[in-house]
Amino acid sequence: MAVVRQFELKDLDRVAPHSEVNATISLVELDGEKFVQIDTYGSKDRAIPDKISQSVRLTKAAFDQLTQYAAKHF
């Protein structure tokens, strides 16, 4: 599990397609701090398809930064 407090915008040298997976969002509060947690699940080709693959918690600052970048991009 990872907690992201800020993002750094980076240009990719190479862009390749990714496989599609299911994801969930959870609203978490721990020790008085709120997070948005994103969990991704294994692709259908994995040995355990519905097992959590990645879990990331965003602080409010990171979430706000991400939404600002996304709003400019889309």
Secondary structure, DSSP 8 states (H G I E B T S, - for coil): -EEE--------S---------EEEEEEEETTEEEEEEEEE--TTSSSTTSEEEEEEE-HHHHHHHHHHHHHH-
